[in-house]
C-alpha cells in the first residue's frame, strides 16, 4: 500500500503539471514554479517510498532483496501510471504495444523472484 500511495504522488509530481497545462491552469507559471511544486509533491512520494523500502528490505528483516524491491516498485509504478493515464489523461490511448511492454515487465518480476535449483 505504501508503494501505491508513493507512486500516485510520484506520477502527479512528474506528470501532473502536464494535466494542469492541459486544463490551462499553469500556462503562465514560470518553469521554476512548476519544478518547485513538483518537488513539493515528491516530498510526499519519498515519505511513503522510504518506509516501504525499509519495511520490505532483507537488510531490515523484510522479505525482499534490493533487486526484488526495485522490480516490485517498477511494476507498481507502471500500474499506477497506467491507471492515472486512463482516468485523468483520458485522451491518451493505451495501445497493444503498451500492453505487450507491460507483460514483459511482469515477466521480469517472475524472473526476479524465480530461484532456479
LINBELQUI-V141195 format. One record per residue. N is the residue number from 1. RES is the residue in one small letter. PHI is phi in whole degrees, -180 to 180 (999 if undefined). D_FIRST is the distance of its C-alpha to the first C-alpha in Angstrom with 2 decimals. Layout:
N_RES_PHI_D_FIRST + N_RES_PHI_D_FIRST
This chain:
1_x_999_0.00 + 2_x_-61_3.80 + 3_x_-65_5.39 + 4_x_-64_5.10 + 5_x_-61_6.29 + 6_x_-57_8.48 + 7_x_-73_9.88 + 8_x_-65_10.75 + 9_x_-62_12.68 + 10_x_-60_14.10 + 11_x_-62_15.36 + 12_x_-72_16.99 + 13_x_-66_18.37 + 14_x_-83_19.96 + 15_x_-118_21.02 + 16_x_-60_21.04 + 17_x_-62_24.55 + 18_x_-69_25.77 + 19_x_-67_24.77 + 20_x_-62_26.50 + 21_x_-66_29.49 + 22_x_-59_29.51 + 23_x_-85_29.62 + 24_x_62_32.37 + 25_x_-93_30.68 + 26_x_-112_30.74 + 27_x_-65_33.70 + 28_x_-99_35.84 + 29_x_-73_33.34 + 30_x_-70_34.35 + 31_x_-56_32.11 + 32_x_-63_31.55 + 33_x_-69_30.06 + 34_x_-65_27.65 + 35_x_-63_26.69 + 36_x_-64_26.32 + 37_x_-68_24.15 + 38_x_-66_21.85 + 39_x_-61_21.82 + 40_x_-61_20.94 + 41_x_-70_17.81 + 42_x_-64_17.04 + 43_x_-56_17.20 + 44_x_-70_14.02 + 45_x_-57_12.41 + 46_x_-66_13.74 + 47_x_-64_12.76 + 48_x_-102_9.06 + 49_x_-69_10.07 + 50_x_-62_12.67 + 51_x_-62_10.95 + 52_x_-61_8.41 + 53_x_-68_11.75 + 54_x_-66_13.68 + 55_x_-68_11.75 + 56_x_-81_11.70 + 57_x_-76_15.24 + 58_x_-60_18.30 + 59_x_-60_20.10 + 60_x_-104_18.34 + 61_x_92_18.50 + 62_x_-80_15.26 + 63_x_-87_15.68 + 64_x_-114_15.57 + 65_x_-75_18.38 + 66_x_-61_18.14 + 67_x_-63_19.05 + 68_x_-65_16.40 + 69_x_-58_13.67 + 70_x_-65_15.30 + 71_x_-68_15.63 + 72_x_-59_12.03 + 73_x_-61_11.28 + 74_x_-66_14.20 + 75_x_-67_13.27 + 76_x_-62_9.87 + 77_x_-59_12.08 + 78_x_-66_14.80 + 79_x_-65_12.98 + 80_x_-61_11.61 + 81_x_-59_15.13 + 82_x_-63_16.88 + 83_x_-64_15.41 + 84_x_-67_16.30 + 85_x_-61_19.67 + 86_x_-70_20.43 + 87_x_-101_19.74 + 88_x_-94_20.69 + 89_x_-100_23.19 + 90_x_-61_24.84 + 91_x_-81_27.91 + 92_x_-90_26.23 + 93_x_-75_26.92 + 94_x_-104_24.79 + 95_x_-98_27.49 + 96_x_-61_28.04 + 97_x_-68_27.98 + 98_x_-67_24.46 + 99_x_-66_23.39 + 100_x_-63_25.43 + 101_x_-60_23.83 + 102_x_-63_20.35 + 103_x_-61_21.81 + 104_x_-63_23.18 + 105_x_-67_19.89 + 106_x_-64_18.49 + 107_x_-64_21.70 + 108_x_-62_20.96 + 109_x_-64_17.92 + 110_x_-58_20.38 + 111_x_-68_22.88 + 112_x_-68_20.63 + 113_x_-97_19.80 + 114_x_-81_23.34 + 115_x_-116_25.70 + 116_x_-65_29.23 + 117_x_-101_31.82
